[in-house]
Amino acid sequence: MKLEILTPEKSLFKGMVRSVTVPGKKGAFMVLNNHAPIISTLSRGTILITTQDFVEEEISILGGVVEVKHNTIIVLVDLK
């Protein structure tokens, strides 16, 4: 899957991933390959990324929005 995480100032992450867990407003959820299309608001919390090489990365956010469509994940976040 392709993942891109953006703030108004810069790109935080861009690359291929195995999974992404995001802090949704109604609870955290994981996105895997072939996930159903979804748009969701995000709460304060941590985005957990697992890359193709099984390396895990974490990004702390204050909130944002995620869109998943056709194995492409776009996350717009606020860090301040």
PyMOL Python script that loads the backbone (N, CA, C, O; Angstrom):
from pymol import cmd

cmd.read_pdbstr("""\
ATOM      1  N   MET A   1       0.839  -1.167   0.000  1.00  0.00           N
ATOM      2  CA  MET A   1       0.000   0.000   0.000  1.00  0.00           C
ATOM      3  C   MET A   1       0.890   1.237   0.000  1.00  0.00           C
ATOM      4  O   MET A   1       1.999   1.225   0.533  1.00  0.00           O
ATOM      5  N   LYS A   2       0.386   2.291  -0.601  1.00  0.00           N
ATOM      6  CA  LYS A   2       1.100   3.567  -0.595  1.00  0.00           C
ATOM      7  C   LYS A   2       0.561   4.421   0.548  1.00  0.00           C
ATOM      8  O   LYS A   2      -0.651   4.545   0.723  1.00  0.00           O
ATOM      9  N   LEU A   3       1.464   5.003   1.320  1.00  0.00           N
ATOM     10  CA  LEU A   3       1.084   5.862   2.435  1.00  0.00           C
ATOM     11  C   LEU A   3       1.770   7.211   2.290  1.00  0.00           C
ATOM     12  O   LEU A   3       2.958   7.294   1.980  1.00  0.00           O
ATOM     13  N   GLU A   4       0.993   8.266   2.523  1.00  0.00           N
ATOM     14  CA  GLU A   4       1.558   9.611   2.581  1.00  0.00           C
ATOM     15  C   GLU A   4       0.948  10.319   3.781  1.00  0.00           C
ATOM     16  O   GLU A   4      -0.273  10.386   3.922  1.00  0.00           O
ATOM     17  N   ILE A   5       1.816  10.849   4.650  1.00  0.00           N
ATOM     18  CA  ILE A   5       1.376  11.599   5.823  1.00  0.00           C
ATOM     19  C   ILE A   5       1.886  13.025   5.663  1.00  0.00           C
ATOM     20  O   ILE A   5       3.085  13.261   5.511  1.00  0.00           O
ATOM     21  N   LEU A   6       0.944  13.979   5.700  1.00  0.00           N
ATOM     22  CA  LEU A   6       1.268  15.376   5.440  1.00  0.00           C
ATOM     23  C   LEU A   6       0.803  16.280   6.567  1.00  0.00           C
ATOM     24  O   LEU A   6      -0.227  16.032   7.195  1.00  0.00           O
ATOM     25  N   THR A   7       1.584  17.347   6.819  1.00  0.00           N
ATOM     26  CA  THR A   7       1.157  18.449   7.668  1.00  0.00           C
ATOM     27  C   THR A   7       1.032  19.659   6.740  1.00  0.00           C
ATOM     28  O   THR A   7       1.430  19.579   5.578  1.00  0.00           O
ATOM     29  N   PRO A   8       0.493  20.765   7.225  1.00  0.00           N
ATOM     30  CA  PRO A   8       0.455  21.957   6.370  1.00  0.00           C
ATOM     31  C   PRO A   8       1.855  22.439   5.958  1.00  0.00           C
ATOM     32  O   PRO A   8       2.005  23.099   4.930  1.00  0.00           O
ATOM     33  N   GLU A   9       2.865  22.113   6.751  1.00  0.00           N
ATOM     34  CA  GLU A   9       4.215  22.584   6.485  1.00  0.00           C
ATOM     35  C   GLU A   9       5.073  21.633   5.660  1.00  0.00           C
ATOM     36  O   GLU A   9       5.907  22.078   4.871  1.00  0.00           O
ATOM     37  N   LYS A  10       4.877  20.318   5.835  1.00  0.00           N
ATOM     38  CA  LYS A  10       5.799  19.372   5.193  1.00  0.00           C
ATOM     39  C   LYS A  10       5.211  17.966   5.105  1.00  0.00           C
ATOM     40  O   LYS A  10       4.156  17.667   5.665  1.00  0.00           O
ATOM     41  N   SER A  11       5.933  17.124   4.386  1.00  0.00           N
ATOM     42  CA  SER A  11       5.600  15.709   4.296  1.00  0.00           C
ATOM     43  C   SER A  11       6.348  14.974   5.407  1.00  0.00           C
ATOM     44  O   SER A  11       7.562  15.128   5.542  1.00  0.00           O
ATOM     45  N   LEU A  12       5.633  14.176   6.203  1.00  0.00           N
ATOM     46  CA  LEU A  12       6.258  13.420   7.293  1.00  0.00           C
ATOM     47  C   LEU A  12       6.664  12.023   6.866  1.00  0.00           C
ATOM     48  O   LEU A  12       7.655  11.484   7.360  1.00  0.00           O
ATOM     49  N   PHE A  13       5.903  11.429   5.948  1.00  0.00           N
ATOM     50  CA  PHE A  13       6.192  10.069   5.511  1.00  0.00           C
ATOM     51  C   PHE A  13       5.617   9.873   4.115  1.00  0.00           C
ATOM     52  O   PHE A  13       4.519  10.335   3.807  1.00  0.00           O
ATOM     53  N   LYS A  14       6.377   9.184   3.282  1.00  0.00           N
ATOM     54  CA  LYS A  14       5.882   8.805   1.961  1.00  0.00           C
ATOM     55  C   LYS A  14       6.573   7.508   1.578  1.00  0.00           C
ATOM     56  O   LYS A  14       7.799   7.459   1.473  1.00  0.00           O
ATOM     57  N   GLY A  15       5.783   6.450   1.367  1.00  0.00           N
ATOM     58  CA  GLY A  15       6.385   5.176   1.011  1.00  0.00           C
ATOM     59  C   GLY A  15       5.382   4.040   1.029  1.00  0.00           C
ATOM     60  O   GLY A  15       4.187   4.232   1.256  1.00  0.00           O
ATOM     61  N   MET A  16       5.908   2.849   0.781  1.00  0.00           N
ATOM     62  CA  MET A  16       5.104   1.628   0.763  1.00  0.00           C
ATOM     63  C   MET A  16       5.088   1.017   2.167  1.00  0.00           C
ATOM     64  O   MET A  16       6.114   0.975   2.846  1.00  0.00           O
ATOM     65  N   VAL A  17       3.910   0.545   2.591  1.00  0.00           N
ATOM     66  CA  VAL A  17       3.752   0.002   3.935  1.00  0.00           C
ATOM     67  C   VAL A  17       2.948  -1.292   3.907  1.00  0.00           C
ATOM     68  O   VAL A  17       2.233  -1.580   2.947  1.00  0.00           O
ATOM     69  N   ARG A  18       3.081  -2.060   4.977  1.00  0.00           N
ATOM     70  CA  ARG A  18       2.270  -3.274   5.161  1.00  0.00           C
ATOM     71  C   ARG A  18       0.982  -2.961   5.915  1.00  0.00           C
ATOM     72  O   ARG A  18      -0.073  -3.519   5.616  1.00  0.00           O
ATOM     73  N   SER A  19       1.078  -2.053   6.907  1.00  0.00           N
ATOM     74  CA  SER A  19      -0.106  -1.684   7.683  1.00  0.00           C
ATOM     75  C   SER A  19       0.100  -0.315   8.315  1.00  0.00           C
ATOM     76  O   SER A  19       1.222   0.164   8.479  1.00  0.00           O
ATOM     77  N   VAL A  20      -1.036   0.298   8.664  1.00  0.00           N
ATOM     78  CA  VAL A  20      -1.041   1.584   9.358  1.00  0.00           C
ATOM     79  C   VAL A  20      -2.161   1.537  10.391  1.00  0.00           C
ATOM     80  O   VAL A  20      -3.286   1.149  10.076  1.00  0.00           O
ATOM     81  N   THR A  21      -1.854   1.931  11.617  1.00  0.00           N
ATOM     82  CA  THR A  21      -2.879   2.039  12.652  1.00  0.00           C
ATOM     83  C   THR A  21      -3.008   3.519  13.000  1.00  0.00           C
ATOM     84  O   THR A  21      -2.017   4.187  13.297  1.00  0.00           O
ATOM     85  N   VAL A  22      -4.238   4.021  12.959  1.00  0.00           N
ATOM     86  CA  VAL A  22      -4.501   5.442  13.205  1.00  0.00           C
ATOM     87  C   VAL A  22      -5.491   5.604  14.356  1.00  0.00           C
ATOM     88  O   VAL A  22      -6.328   4.731  14.587  1.00  0.00           O
ATOM     89  N   PRO A  23      -5.392   6.735  15.085  1.00  0.00           N
ATOM     90  CA  PRO A  23      -6.310   6.976  16.209  1.00  0.00           C
ATOM     91  C   PRO A  23      -7.607   7.644  15.738  1.00  0.00           C
ATOM     92  O   PRO A  23      -7.723   8.869  15.782  1.00  0.00           O
ATOM     93  N   GLY A  24      -8.566   6.855  15.294  1.00  0.00           N
ATOM     94  CA  GLY A  24      -9.844   7.385  14.841  1.00  0.00           C
ATOM     95  C   GLY A  24     -10.625   8.009  15.984  1.00  0.00           C
ATOM     96  O   GLY A  24     -10.381   7.686  17.146  1.00  0.00           O
ATOM     97  N   LYS A  25     -11.564   8.901  15.672  1.00  0.00           N
ATOM     98  CA  LYS A  25     -12.387   9.568  16.700  1.00  0.00           C
ATOM     99  C   LYS A  25     -13.176   8.569  17.545  1.00  0.00           C
ATOM    100  O   LYS A  25     -13.429   8.813  18.725  1.00  0.00           O
ATOM    101  N   LYS A  26     -13.564   7.445  16.943  1.00  0.00           N
ATOM    102  CA  LYS A  26     -14.344   6.438  17.666  1.00  0.00           C
ATOM    103  C   LYS A  26     -13.499   5.232  18.042  1.00  0.00           C
ATOM    104  O   LYS A  26     -14.029   4.165  18.353  1.00  0.00           O
ATOM    105  N   GLY A  27     -12.175   5.404  18.014  1.00  0.00           N
ATOM    106  CA  GLY A  27     -11.263   4.328  18.382  1.00  0.00           C
ATOM    107  C   GLY A  27     -10.237   4.073  17.290  1.00  0.00           C
ATOM    108  O   GLY A  27     -10.469   4.357  16.115  1.00  0.00           O
ATOM    109  N   ALA A  28      -9.111   3.538  17.698  1.00  0.00           N
ATOM    110  CA  ALA A  28      -8.031   3.252  16.753  1.00  0.00           C
ATOM    111  C   ALA A  28      -8.452   2.139  15.798  1.00  0.00           C
ATOM    112  O   ALA A  28      -9.193   1.229  16.169  1.00  0.00           O
ATOM    113  N   PHE A  29      -7.960   2.231  14.555  1.00  0.00           N
ATOM    114  CA  PHE A  29      -8.209   1.146  13.607  1.00  0.00           C
ATOM    115  C   PHE A  29      -7.000   0.963  12.698  1.00  0.00           C
ATOM    116  O   PHE A  29      -6.233   1.890  12.439  1.00  0.00           O
ATOM    117  N   MET A  30      -6.864  -0.272  12.227  1.00  0.00           N
ATOM    118  CA  MET A  30      -5.738  -0.646  11.380  1.00  0.00           C
ATOM    119  C   MET A  30      -6.194  -0.739   9.932  1.00  0.00           C
ATOM    120  O   MET A  30      -7.294  -1.208   9.640  1.00  0.00           O
ATOM    121  N   VAL A  31      -5.328  -0.281   9.029  1.00  0.00           N
ATOM    122  CA  VAL A  31      -5.587  -0.382   7.600  1.00  0.00           C
ATOM    123  C   VAL A  31      -4.596  -1.389   7.022  1.00  0.00           C
ATOM    124  O   VAL A  31      -3.384  -1.243   7.178  1.00  0.00           O
ATOM    125  N   LEU A  32      -5.122  -2.401   6.359  1.00  0.00           N
ATOM    126  CA  LEU A  32      -4.310  -3.420   5.701  1.00  0.00           C
ATOM    127  C   LEU A  32      -4.583  -3.379   4.197  1.00  0.00           C
ATOM    128  O   LEU A  32      -5.466  -2.653   3.739  1.00  0.00           O
ATOM    129  N   ASN A  33      -3.828  -4.153   3.442  1.00  0.00           N
ATOM    130  CA  ASN A  33      -3.996  -4.218   1.993  1.00  0.00           C
ATOM    131  C   ASN A  33      -5.446  -4.548   1.632  1.00  0.00           C
ATOM    132  O   ASN A  33      -6.072  -5.391   2.275  1.00  0.00           O
ATOM    133  N   ASN A  34      -5.973  -3.889   0.613  1.00  0.00           N
ATOM    134  CA  ASN A  34      -7.340  -4.076   0.112  1.00  0.00           C
ATOM    135  C   ASN A  34      -8.425  -3.665   1.114  1.00  0.00           C
ATOM    136  O   ASN A  34      -9.536  -4.192   1.078  1.00  0.00           O
ATOM    137  N   HIS A  35      -8.103  -2.730   2.002  1.00  0.00           N
ATOM    138  CA  HIS A  35      -9.086  -2.203   2.959  1.00  0.00           C
ATOM    139  C   HIS A  35     -10.208  -1.505   2.187  1.00  0.00           C
ATOM    140  O   HIS A  35      -9.975  -0.928   1.126  1.00  0.00           O
ATOM    141  N   ALA A  36     -11.397  -1.563   2.718  1.00  0.00           N
ATOM    142  CA  ALA A  36     -12.535  -0.862   2.107  1.00  0.00           C
ATOM    143  C   ALA A  36     -12.274   0.643   2.121  1.00  0.00           C
ATOM    144  O   ALA A  36     -11.612   1.144   3.030  1.00  0.00           O
ATOM    145  N   PRO A  37     -12.781   1.364   1.132  1.00  0.00           N
ATOM    146  CA  PRO A  37     -12.606   2.825   1.127  1.00  0.00           C
ATOM    147  C   PRO A  37     -13.217   3.438   2.393  1.00  0.00           C
ATOM    148  O   PRO A  37     -14.283   3.029   2.853  1.00  0.00           O
ATOM    149  N   ILE A  38     -12.509   4.426   2.936  1.00  0.00           N
ATOM    150  CA  ILE A  38     -12.981   5.076   4.154  1.00  0.00           C
ATOM    151  C   ILE A  38     -12.382   6.475   4.257  1.00  0.00           C
ATOM    152  O   ILE A  38     -11.266   6.724   3.804  1.00  0.00           O
ATOM    153  N   ILE A  39     -13.140   7.375   4.857  1.00  0.00           N
ATOM    154  CA  ILE A  39     -12.645   8.691   5.256  1.00  0.00           C
ATOM    155  C   ILE A  39     -13.023   8.830   6.722  1.00  0.00           C
ATOM    156  O   ILE A  39     -14.169   8.587   7.099  1.00  0.00           O
ATOM    157  N   SER A  40     -12.049   9.225   7.559  1.00  0.00           N
ATOM    158  CA  SER A  40     -12.308   9.323   8.990  1.00  0.00           C
ATOM    159  C   SER A  40     -11.522  10.480   9.593  1.00  0.00           C
ATOM    160  O   SER A  40     -10.427  10.811   9.136  1.00  0.00           O
ATOM    161  N   THR A  41     -12.097  11.087  10.623  1.00  0.00           N
ATOM    162  CA  THR A  41     -11.364  12.088  11.386  1.00  0.00           C
ATOM    163  C   THR A  41     -10.503  11.370  12.419  1.00  0.00           C
ATOM    164  O   THR A  41     -10.830  10.266  12.857  1.00  0.00           O
ATOM    165  N   LEU A  42      -9.407  12.006  12.801  1.00  0.00           N
ATOM    166  CA  LEU A  42      -8.475  11.409  13.748  1.00  0.00           C
ATOM    167  C   LEU A  42      -8.393  12.243  15.016  1.00  0.00           C
ATOM    168  O   LEU A  42      -8.541  13.465  14.979  1.00  0.00           O
ATOM    169  N   SER A  43      -8.159  11.581  16.127  1.00  0.00           N
ATOM    170  CA  SER A  43      -7.989  12.221  17.424  1.00  0.00           C
ATOM    171  C   SER A  43      -6.515  12.309  17.777  1.00  0.00           C
ATOM    172  O   SER A  43      -5.651  11.813  17.054  1.00  0.00           O
ATOM    173  N   ARG A  44      -6.249  12.949  18.902  1.00  0.00           N
ATOM    174  CA  ARG A  44      -4.880  12.977  19.434  1.00  0.00           C
ATOM    175  C   ARG A  44      -4.443  11.543  19.698  1.00  0.00           C
ATOM    176  O   ARG A  44      -5.194  10.748  20.262  1.00  0.00           O
ATOM    177  N   GLY A  45      -3.233  11.224  19.289  1.00  0.00           N
ATOM    178  CA  GLY A  45      -2.726   9.880  19.516  1.00  0.00           C
ATOM    179  C   GLY A  45      -1.505   9.598  18.665  1.00  0.00           C
ATOM    180  O   GLY A  45      -0.764  10.509  18.297  1.00  0.00           O
ATOM    181  N   THR A  46      -1.306   8.340  18.359  1.00  0.00           N
ATOM    182  CA  THR A  46      -0.115   7.906  17.636  1.00  0.00           C
ATOM    183  C   THR A  46      -0.496   7.122  16.393  1.00  0.00           C
ATOM    184  O   THR A  46      -1.359   6.245  16.436  1.00  0.00           O
ATOM    185  N   ILE A  47       0.158   7.446  15.286  1.00  0.00           N
ATOM    186  CA  ILE A  47       0.039   6.659  14.065  1.00  0.00           C
ATOM    187  C   ILE A  47       1.172   5.645  14.094  1.00  0.00           C
ATOM    188  O   ILE A  47       2.337   6.013  14.242  1.00  0.00           O
ATOM    189  N   LEU A  48       0.833   4.377  13.953  1.00  0.00           N
ATOM    190  CA  LEU A  48       1.823   3.301  13.932  1.00  0.00           C
ATOM    191  C   LEU A  48       1.936   2.773  12.507  1.00  0.00           C
ATOM    192  O   LEU A  48       0.955   2.306  11.929  1.00  0.00           O
ATOM    193  N   ILE A  49       3.132   2.850  11.950  1.00  0.00           N
ATOM    194  CA  ILE A  49       3.384   2.433  10.572  1.00  0.00           C
ATOM    195  C   ILE A  49       4.269   1.191  10.593  1.00  0.00           C
ATOM    196  O   ILE A  49       5.270   1.151  11.308  1.00  0.00           O
ATOM    197  N   THR A  50       3.902   0.179   9.811  1.00  0.00           N
ATOM    198  CA  THR A  50       4.768  -0.983   9.596  1.00  0.00           C
ATOM    199  C   THR A  50       5.141  -0.984   8.126  1.00  0.00           C
ATOM    200  O   THR A  50       4.286  -1.159   7.258  1.00  0.00           O
ATOM    201  N   THR A  51       6.427  -0.788   7.853  1.00  0.00           N
ATOM    202  CA  THR A  51       6.903  -0.694   6.474  1.00  0.00           C
ATOM    203  C   THR A  51       6.977  -2.084   5.829  1.00  0.00           C
ATOM    204  O   THR A  51       6.754  -3.102   6.483  1.00  0.00           O
ATOM    205  N   GLN A  52       7.293  -2.096   4.547  1.00  0.00           N
ATOM    206  CA  GLN A  52       7.423  -3.362   3.815  1.00  0.00           C
ATOM    207  C   GLN A  52       8.515  -4.235   4.425  1.00  0.00           C
ATOM    208  O   GLN A  52       8.451  -5.459   4.321  1.00  0.00           O
ATOM    209  N   ASP A  53       9.522  -3.622   5.062  1.00  0.00           N
ATOM    210  CA  ASP A  53      10.632  -4.359   5.679  1.00  0.00           C
ATOM    211  C   ASP A  53      10.366  -4.692   7.145  1.00  0.00           C
ATOM    212  O   ASP A  53      11.285  -5.069   7.873  1.00  0.00           O
ATOM    213  N   PHE A  54       9.107  -4.552   7.583  1.00  0.00           N
ATOM    214  CA  PHE A  54       8.680  -4.824   8.965  1.00  0.00           C
ATOM    215  C   PHE A  54       9.334  -3.891   9.984  1.00  0.00           C
ATOM    216  O   PHE A  54       9.479  -4.252  11.152  1.00  0.00           O
ATOM    217  N   VAL A  55       9.726  -2.699   9.550  1.00  0.00           N
ATOM    218  CA  VAL A  55      10.229  -1.677  10.469  1.00  0.00           C
ATOM    219  C   VAL A  55       9.019  -0.887  10.952  1.00  0.00           C
ATOM    220  O   VAL A  55       8.177  -0.477  10.153  1.00  0.00           O
ATOM    221  N   GLU A  56       8.937  -0.673  12.279  1.00  0.00           N
ATOM    222  CA  GLU A  56       7.816   0.071  12.835  1.00  0.00           C
ATOM    223  C   GLU A  56       8.238   1.503  13.134  1.00  0.00           C
ATOM    224  O   GLU A  56       9.308   1.739  13.695  1.00  0.00           O
ATOM    225  N   GLU A  57       7.388   2.459  12.756  1.00  0.00           N
ATOM    226  CA  GLU A  57       7.611   3.870  13.027  1.00  0.00           C
ATOM    227  C   GLU A  57       6.367   4.421  13.701  1.00  0.00           C
ATOM    228  O   GLU A  57       5.255   3.971  13.425  1.00  0.00           O
ATOM    229  N   GLU A  58       6.553   5.398  14.587  1.00  0.00           N
ATOM    230  CA  GLU A  58       5.436   6.043  15.274  1.00  0.00           C
ATOM    231  C   GLU A  58       5.488   7.541  15.039  1.00  0.00           C
ATOM    232  O   GLU A  58       6.563   8.142  15.040  1.00  0.00           O
ATOM    233  N   ILE A  59       4.312   8.147  14.836  1.00  0.00           N
ATOM    234  CA  ILE A  59       4.203   9.591  14.702  1.00  0.00           C
ATOM    235  C   ILE A  59       3.079  10.054  15.621  1.00  0.00           C
ATOM    236  O   ILE A  59       1.939   9.616  15.473  1.00  0.00           O
ATOM    237  N   SER A  60       3.390  10.932  16.564  1.00  0.00           N
ATOM    238  CA  SER A  60       2.379  11.476  17.476  1.00  0.00           C
ATOM    239  C   SER A  60       1.683  12.646  16.802  1.00  0.00           C
ATOM    240  O   SER A  60       2.330  13.512  16.214  1.00  0.00           O
ATOM    241  N   ILE A  61       0.344  12.663  16.895  1.00  0.00           N
ATOM    242  CA  ILE A  61      -0.444  13.723  16.256  1.00  0.00           C
ATOM    243  C   ILE A  61      -1.453  14.314  17.240  1.00  0.00           C
ATOM    244  O   ILE A  61      -1.779  13.708  18.261  1.00  0.00           O
ATOM    245  N   LEU A  62      -1.937  15.506  16.908  1.00  0.00           N
ATOM    246  CA  LEU A  62      -2.995  16.139  17.710  1.00  0.00           C
ATOM    247  C   LEU A  62      -4.371  15.910  17.101  1.00  0.00           C
ATOM    248  O   LEU A  62      -5.390  16.104  17.764  1.00  0.00           O
ATOM    249  N   GLY A  63      -4.398  15.497  15.839  1.00  0.00           N
ATOM    250  CA  GLY A  63      -5.656  15.255  15.142  1.00  0.00           C
ATOM    251  C   GLY A  63      -5.409  15.268  13.656  1.00  0.00           C
ATOM    252  O   GLY A  63      -4.288  15.494  13.200  1.00  0.00           O
ATOM    253  N   GLY A  64      -6.485  15.020  12.887  1.00  0.00           N
ATOM    254  CA  GLY A  64      -6.342  15.039  11.443  1.00  0.00           C
ATOM    255  C   GLY A  64      -7.457  14.299  10.738  1.00  0.00           C
ATOM    256  O   GLY A  64      -8.542  14.089  11.280  1.00  0.00           O
ATOM    257  N   VAL A  65      -7.151  13.906   9.490  1.00  0.00           N
ATOM    258  CA  VAL A  65      -8.104  13.204   8.634  1.00  0.00           C
ATOM    259  C   VAL A  65      -7.348  12.137   7.859  1.00  0.00           C
ATOM    260  O   VAL A  65      -6.201  12.341   7.462  1.00  0.00           O
ATOM    261  N   VAL A  66      -8.001  10.991   7.647  1.00  0.00           N
ATOM    262  CA  VAL A  66      -7.398   9.929   6.838  1.00  0.00           C
ATOM    263  C   VAL A  66      -8.369   9.538   5.728  1.00  0.00           C
ATOM    264  O   VAL A  66      -9.581   9.482   5.935  1.00  0.00           O
ATOM    265  N   GLU A  67      -7.814   9.270   4.548  1.00  0.00           N
ATOM    266  CA  GLU A  67      -8.595   8.747   3.429  1.00  0.00           C
ATOM    267  C   GLU A  67      -7.903   7.497   2.919  1.00  0.00           C
ATOM    268  O   GLU A  67      -6.697   7.502   2.669  1.00  0.00           O
ATOM    269  N   VAL A  68      -8.675   6.419   2.766  1.00  0.00           N
ATOM    270  CA  VAL A  68      -8.158   5.164   2.232  1.00  0.00           C
ATOM    271  C   VAL A  68      -8.958   4.838   0.981  1.00  0.00           C
ATOM    272  O   VAL A  68     -10.188   4.790   1.011  1.00  0.00           O
ATOM    273  N   LYS A  69      -8.239   4.613  -0.133  1.00  0.00           N
ATOM    274  CA  LYS A  69      -8.920   4.304  -1.384  1.00  0.00           C
ATOM    275  C   LYS A  69      -7.937   3.630  -2.322  1.00  0.00           C
ATOM    276  O   LYS A  69      -6.853   4.159  -2.565  1.00  0.00           O
ATOM    277  N   HIS A  70      -8.298   2.468  -2.853  1.00  0.00           N
ATOM    278  CA  HIS A  70      -7.480   1.739  -3.840  1.00  0.00           C
ATOM    279  C   HIS A  70      -6.048   1.523  -3.344  1.00  0.00           C
ATOM    280  O   HIS A  70      -5.096   1.784  -4.080  1.00  0.00           O
ATOM    281  N   ASN A  71      -5.886   1.050  -2.104  1.00  0.00           N
ATOM    282  CA  ASN A  71      -4.577   0.777  -1.504  1.00  0.00           C
ATOM    283  C   ASN A  71      -3.679   2.006  -1.436  1.00  0.00           C
ATOM    284  O   ASN A  71      -2.454   1.882  -1.417  1.00  0.00           O
ATOM    285  N   THR A  72      -4.282   3.192  -1.399  1.00  0.00           N
ATOM    286  CA  THR A  72      -3.560   4.435  -1.190  1.00  0.00           C
ATOM    287  C   THR A  72      -4.133   5.095   0.068  1.00  0.00           C
ATOM    288  O   THR A  72      -5.344   5.275   0.189  1.00  0.00           O
ATOM    289  N   ILE A  73      -3.255   5.449   0.989  1.00  0.00           N
ATOM    290  CA  ILE A  73      -3.662   6.063   2.247  1.00  0.00           C
ATOM    291  C   ILE A  73      -3.064   7.464   2.304  1.00  0.00           C
ATOM    292  O   ILE A  73      -1.850   7.638   2.198  1.00  0.00           O
ATOM    293  N   ILE A  74      -3.921   8.450   2.471  1.00  0.00           N
ATOM    294  CA  ILE A  74      -3.475   9.834   2.624  1.00  0.00           C
ATOM    295  C   ILE A  74      -3.924  10.306   3.996  1.00  0.00           C
ATOM    296  O   ILE A  74      -5.109  10.245   4.323  1.00  0.00           O
ATOM    297  N   VAL A  75      -2.971  10.780   4.802  1.00  0.00           N
ATOM    298  CA  VAL A  75      -3.273  11.248   6.145  1.00  0.00           C
ATOM    299  C   VAL A  75      -2.824  12.700   6.258  1.00  0.00           C
ATOM    300  O   VAL A  75      -1.659  13.023   6.025  1.00  0.00           O
ATOM    301  N   LEU A  76      -3.766  13.568   6.618  1.00  0.00           N
ATOM    302  CA  LEU A  76      -3.473  14.978   6.858  1.00  0.00           C
ATOM    303  C   LEU A  76      -3.518  15.182   8.362  1.00  0.00           C
ATOM    304  O   LEU A  76      -4.545  14.915   8.986  1.00  0.00           O
ATOM    305  N   VAL A  77      -2.419  15.653   8.963  1.00  0.00           N
ATOM    306  CA  VAL A  77      -2.351  15.720  10.412  1.00  0.00           C
ATOM    307  C   VAL A  77      -1.944  17.094  10.907  1.00  0.00           C
ATOM    308  O   VAL A  77      -1.363  17.901  10.181  1.00  0.00           O
ATOM    309  N   ASP A  78      -2.276  17.335  12.187  1.00  0.00           N
ATOM    310  CA  ASP A  78      -1.863  18.536  12.893  1.00  0.00           C
ATOM    311  C   ASP A  78      -0.924  18.091  14.015  1.00  0.00           C
ATOM    312  O   ASP A  78      -1.257  17.211  14.809  1.00  0.00           O
ATOM    313  N   LEU A  79       0.254  18.715  14.066  1.00  0.00           N
ATOM    314  CA  LEU A  79       1.224  18.372  15.109  1.00  0.00           C
ATOM    315  C   LEU A  79       1.316  19.424  16.208  1.00  0.00           C
ATOM    316  O   LEU A  79       1.941  19.188  17.242  1.00  0.00           O
ATOM    317  N   LYS A  80       0.694  20.590  15.991  1.00  0.00           N
ATOM    318  CA  LYS A  80       0.832  21.694  16.956  1.00  0.00           C
ATOM    319  C   LYS A  80      -0.426  21.856  17.768  1.00  0.00           C
ATOM    320  O   LYS A  80      -0.497  22.733  18.629  1.00  0.00           O
TER     321      LYS A  80
END
""", "prot")
cmd.dss("prot")
cmd.show_as("cartoon", "prot")
cmd.util.cbc("prot")
cmd.orient("prot")
